[in-house]
Amino acid sequence: YLYKTSRVRLKEKPSLEKSLQDSINREPFRAIFIFNGKEFYLFNIHLVPTNKNPQNEAKKLDTLPKIYKDKNIIIMGDFNLSGAHSGFDSLKKFGFKTSLLSKKTSLKAKE
């Protein structure tokens, strides 16, 4: 994580998210930041490649809002899926939205 120490504070040492270690090939890396007195839980993830069905792992990400109820959660990384993919439907039920819908990425992905 890169962050501006004059704006945010790291709450604790970042670590791998253990709750997904048995269900996702590369479990998310979690960091908790404090900004304006509020905690933000950031989960950086890299799902398996497209030919290995990343949607199966994406479906398991709904574990995070179940565990971290009432927390400010941001899930980011390389999903190897479009933000509109049905693999994210369970997260969308928790109110999650993609931030890059219909926007070009470094790979110039089309949504």
HELIX and SHEET records of a PDB file:
HELIX    1   1 LYS A   18  LEU A   20  5                                   3    
HELIX    2   2 THR A   50  LYS A   52  5                                   3    
HELIX    3   3 PRO A   54  ALA A   58  1                                   5    
HELIX    4   4 LYS A   59  ASP A   62  5                                   4    
HELIX    5   5 THR A   63  ILE A   67  1                                   5    
HELIX    6   6 SER A   86  PHE A   88  5                                   3    
HELIX    7   7 ASP A   89  LYS A   92  1                                   4    
SHEET    1   A 3 ARG A   9  LEU A  10  0                                        
SHEET    2   A 3 PHE A  29  PHE A  35 -1                                        
SHEET    3   A 3 SER A  15  LEU A  16 -1                                        
SHEET    1   B 4 ARG A   9  LEU A  10  0                                        
SHEET    2   B 4 PHE A  29  PHE A  35 -1                                        
SHEET    3   B 4 LYS A  38  HIS A  46 -1                                        
SHEET    4   B 4 ASN A  72  ASP A  78  1                                        
END                                                                             
